[in-house]
Amino acid sequence: MINSRNIFILVLILIAAGLRIAGLLPDNVAPIAAIALFGGAMFSNRGLAMALPLVIMFLSDLIIGMHSTMWAVYAGFLAIVIIGQVIRKNPTMLAAIGGSLIGSILFYLITNAAVWYGSPYYTQDLSGLLNSYAAGVPFFRNTLAGDLAFTTVLFGSYKLAAYKFPTLVKA
């Protein structure tokens, strides 16, 4: 449904997405997980909530580049949309930060397992998987910081705007 609330949410998402496409962010700092969480929590249309981060990611990947484990990246973002849908009934800042932490960790586990699976760089056993996770820790720090920052900005902006403009609050 097109209304002022959904337009405002979409504008916040598009501004955040523009930062990824513009290349203005440090490595592994991206708004996509926060967009997935925010969209999942805010949009009643589940299809839209799932499609938005995937479309944004795909369009930016056309510019930035793709790799062989993109399927895991997209799966991770879909999982984060589902986390957003879980907090949809009560999207407080605490729930958003908790959802962001859980989503970041889940994304890290999914994507590093994908890097490990079938890789010639890691043994295909528990030791190799743990080595893949250990190698991903430096990247995870930036990912976690970016996810928390963008989650705070998206949910916080919505909360502040909804306080000032009550029509933005869902019915």
C-alpha positions as CSV (number, residue, x, y, z in Angstrom):
1,M,0.0,0.0,0.0
2,I,1.3,3.4,-0.9
3,N,1.1,5.8,2.1
4,S,3.4,8.3,3.8
5,R,4.8,5.7,6.2
6,N,5.8,3.3,3.4
7,I,7.2,6.2,1.3
8,F,9.3,7.4,4.3
9,I,10.6,3.9,5.0
10,L,11.5,3.4,1.3
11,V,13.3,6.7,1.2
12,L,15.4,5.8,4.2
13,I,16.2,2.5,2.6
14,L,17.1,4.1,-0.8
15,I,19.4,6.6,0.9
16,A,21.3,3.8,2.7
17,A,21.4,1.8,-0.5
18,G,22.9,4.8,-2.3
19,L,25.8,4.8,0.1
20,R,26.7,1.2,-0.9
21,I,26.4,1.9,-4.6
22,A,28.4,5.1,-4.3
23,G,31.4,3.3,-2.8
24,L,31.6,5.7,0.1
25,L,31.9,3.1,2.8
26,P,34.9,1.2,4.2
27,D,35.4,-2.4,3.2
28,N,32.8,-4.8,4.6
29,V,30.7,-1.9,6.0
30,A,27.4,-2.0,4.1
31,P,23.7,-1.1,4.8
32,I,22.2,-4.2,3.2
33,A,21.8,-6.2,6.4
34,A,20.2,-3.2,8.2
35,I,18.0,-2.7,5.2
36,A,16.9,-6.4,5.3
37,L,16.2,-6.1,9.1
38,F,14.4,-2.8,8.8
39,G,12.3,-3.8,5.8
40,G,11.4,-7.1,7.4
41,A,10.3,-5.2,10.6
42,M,8.5,-2.4,8.8
43,F,6.8,-3.6,5.7
44,S,3.7,-5.7,6.1
45,N,4.2,-7.0,2.5
46,R,6.6,-9.9,3.0
47,G,7.4,-10.1,-0.7
48,L,8.5,-6.5,-0.8
49,A,10.5,-6.9,2.4
50,M,12.4,-9.8,0.9
51,A,12.8,-8.4,-2.6
52,L,14.2,-5.0,-1.6
53,P,17.5,-6.1,-0.1
54,L,18.0,-8.6,-2.8
55,V,17.3,-6.1,-5.6
56,I,19.5,-3.5,-4.0
57,M,22.3,-6.0,-3.5
58,F,22.0,-7.3,-7.1
59,L,22.1,-3.9,-8.6
60,S,25.1,-2.8,-6.5
61,D,26.8,-6.2,-7.3
62,L,26.5,-5.4,-11.0
63,I,28.6,-2.3,-10.3
64,I,30.9,-3.6,-7.5
65,G,31.3,-7.2,-8.8
66,M,30.2,-10.7,-7.9
67,H,31.8,-13.9,-6.7
68,S,31.0,-17.6,-6.5
69,T,29.5,-17.5,-3.1
70,M,26.9,-14.8,-3.8
71,W,24.1,-17.3,-3.2
72,A,25.2,-17.5,0.5
73,V,25.2,-13.7,0.8
74,Y,21.7,-13.5,-0.6
75,A,20.6,-16.4,1.7
76,G,22.0,-14.6,4.7
77,F,20.1,-11.4,3.8
78,L,16.9,-13.4,3.5
79,A,17.5,-14.8,6.9
80,I,17.9,-11.3,8.3
81,V,14.6,-10.3,6.7
82,I,13.0,-13.1,8.6
83,I,14.6,-11.9,11.8
84,G,13.0,-8.5,11.0
85,Q,9.6,-10.1,10.6
86,V,10.0,-11.7,14.0
87,I,10.5,-8.3,15.6
88,R,7.8,-6.7,13.5
89,K,5.2,-6.8,16.3
90,N,7.4,-4.7,18.6
91,P,10.2,-3.1,16.6
92,T,11.9,-1.3,19.6
93,M,15.5,-0.1,19.4
94,L,16.5,-2.9,21.7
95,A,14.8,-5.5,19.5
96,A,16.5,-3.9,16.4
97,I,19.9,-4.0,18.0
98,G,19.4,-7.5,19.2
99,G,18.1,-8.5,15.7
100,S,21.1,-6.8,14.1
101,L,23.5,-8.8,16.4
102,I,21.8,-12.1,15.7
103,G,21.6,-11.3,11.9
104,S,25.3,-10.3,11.7
105,I,26.4,-13.5,13.4
106,L,24.1,-15.6,11.3
107,F,25.4,-13.9,8.1
108,Y,29.0,-14.5,9.2
109,L,28.3,-18.2,9.9
110,I,26.4,-18.7,6.5
111,T,28.9,-16.9,4.3
112,N,32.1,-18.3,5.9
113,A,30.6,-21.8,5.7
114,A,30.0,-21.2,2.0
115,V,33.6,-20.0,1.5
116,W,34.8,-23.2,3.2
117,Y,32.6,-25.6,1.4
118,G,34.4,-27.2,-1.5
119,S,37.3,-24.7,-1.2
120,P,40.8,-25.8,-2.1
121,Y,42.1,-23.4,0.6
122,Y,40.5,-25.2,3.5
123,T,40.4,-28.9,4.5
124,Q,36.9,-30.2,4.1
125,D,36.4,-31.1,7.8
126,L,35.7,-29.3,11.1
127,S,39.2,-28.0,11.3
128,G,38.9,-26.4,7.8
129,L,35.5,-24.9,8.7
130,L,36.9,-23.4,11.9
131,N,39.9,-22.0,10.0
132,S,37.5,-20.4,7.5
133,Y,35.6,-18.8,10.5
134,A,38.9,-17.6,12.0
135,A,40.0,-16.1,8.7
136,G,36.7,-14.2,8.5
137,V,37.0,-12.5,11.9
138,P,38.8,-9.4,10.7
139,F,36.1,-8.8,8.1
140,F,33.3,-9.6,10.7
141,R,34.4,-6.6,12.8
142,N,33.6,-4.1,10.1
143,T,30.5,-6.0,9.1
144,L,29.2,-5.9,12.7
145,A,30.0,-2.3,13.2
146,G,28.3,-1.3,9.9
147,D,25.3,-3.5,10.6
148,L,24.8,-1.9,14.1
149,A,25.4,1.6,12.8
150,F,23.0,1.4,9.9
151,T,20.4,-0.4,12.0
152,T,20.6,2.4,14.6
153,V,20.3,5.0,11.9
154,L,17.3,3.4,10.1
155,F,15.3,2.4,13.1
156,G,16.3,5.6,15.0
157,S,15.3,7.8,12.1
158,Y,12.0,6.1,11.8
159,K,11.4,6.4,15.5
160,L,12.3,10.1,15.6
161,A,10.2,10.9,12.6
162,A,7.2,8.8,13.9
163,Y,7.4,10.8,17.2
164,K,7.3,14.1,15.3
165,F,4.8,12.9,12.6
166,P,2.4,10.4,14.2
167,T,1.0,9.4,10.8
168,L,4.2,7.4,10.2
169,V,3.3,5.0,13.0
170,K,1.7,1.8,11.7
171,A,-1.9,1.3,12.4
